């Protein structure tokens, strides 16, 4: 992805295309149809969008029939582009993990060839029929039907969690290059998150797990997000960072990043200018009526962000802590740069 400078006139509304994102995560093979007879926000039809983002945990344990149900659900959503990453429950999409623990996790339904079959399902004709693009870890660029360019960084990995898939250890930094690694951590990044100076092309970051201190509190009250991921977001400063994984962390916050280049801080939340990041307001009845929480961070929007200084963080877990698919999708409007016409 080509580098650009931070001093540009492209921050004007005329240089941007308002683009709508529908964000979900942790559906675990559920379907909005399950809520046909109640008023849970996750019920059909889900709102139309330019881009659908699914941040992983497509299934409970990575079985092929679970993937098929999720693809059926994704196919029913009206979006021009549908981007999907895996999560820690999608164990057959992590071949290394599956070879180690697949037989234990799936019992009699274990199939040594399942990683190949699962990947084919998400990258082959079945995914194409559903309009789905499966993203591996790294940067991706798309030209949308509305004339906008979308840059995405994606990663299904998260700190080891109950010995599920796509893990790394807490002392391992998966997101920052060795010279930018968290002090004292072991650098393991294969495809590091780009810097802001390189990454004005990165509008959206999709990860399965949250960054440390942002929508990452579990029932015990502990923060279980990743400090290395927060450090990487401080460098990259995307417009939107969406994730799931921690069901009870559902919600959205707008964070303002500290200025300057110094990243060696005493605690992870020092990356954020205000530790009390701005919570996005929501109206429960409107959320149920519209089947989503709507946030407009585009230029002139009610919750507009200053690109390069602020990021909207969204935990889009559909499943509740008790694995009920009752939490709302997020509908986010973002101003994306128009594709240059030669």
C-alpha positions, 0 to 999 in steps of 0.5 A: 500500500502506497505511503502518503503524507499526513499533510493533505487536503483530502480531509475535506468532505468533497474528497470523501465518500460517505460509506456505511459499515455493518459490523458483527462478531461472535455469531457462533453459527447463530442466525437473526431468524432465531429472533423472529418472534422477539425484539432483539436487535439481531433479527431479520432483516439486518440493515443494508450497508456498503460493507459488512465486517464480521470479526470472527468466531463464526462457529462454536468449534469450527465444524463444516456444517457450522461454517455452512450455517454462517455462510447462509446467514452472511449470504442473506445480508445486503452489502456490496462487500462482505469481509470476514476474519476467523476467531479463536472458536474457528479452530479448523481455520488455524491448521497448526492449532487443529493438528495439535488439538482438533481431535480433542475439540471435535471428538468423533467429528474430527477430520484430519483434512478439515483445515483444507476443507474449511479454507476451501469453503471460505475462499472458494465457490461457496464463499463467492456465492455468499459474496464473502471475502475471507481475510488472512492476517495483513493489509488489504485494499478494495475499491467499492461500488460507491467510488471509495477506496477502503484499506483494511488491516486484519488479524484473527489472533489474540492472547492465548485464551482457554487454549483455543485457536489463533493464540500467542503468549502475552509476552509475545508482540504480534503487531509491532516490528522488532524496532517498535516492539513493546519493551520486554516483549518478544517480537513475533510479528509476521505482518506488522501493523503499518505506522501512521506515516505509512498507513493513511491507507488503513481506514479500518482494523479488524481483529478478533480480540480487543486492545488492552483497556478498551471494551475488554473487561470480563465478568471477573472485572479483569482487562484481557485485551492486548497491550501490544495491539493497543500500541499498534493502534496508537501507531496506526490510528485507523478511523475504525478498529472493530473486534469482538471475542469478549462478549460482555465488552459489547459497546463502542468508544471514541478514543483520542491518541496522545501526540508525539512519537514516544511509545515507551510508556509505563502502562498500556492506557498511557497511549490514550490521551483520555483514560475515560474514552468517550462512550457512544450514546445509544437509544435502546428503542431506536436500537431495537427498531433499527436492528443496530446502533448507528454511529456517524463518524464521517465529516460533519457527522454527530460523532465525527472523528479527527482522522489521525487523532481519534479512532472509533473502537467497536466491540460488535459481539452478537452473543451475550455472556450466556451465548444468546444472540441478542446484542446489536450490530453496529452501523457506522458511517465513515468518510472514505477517500474517493478513488482517484480518476486518471 
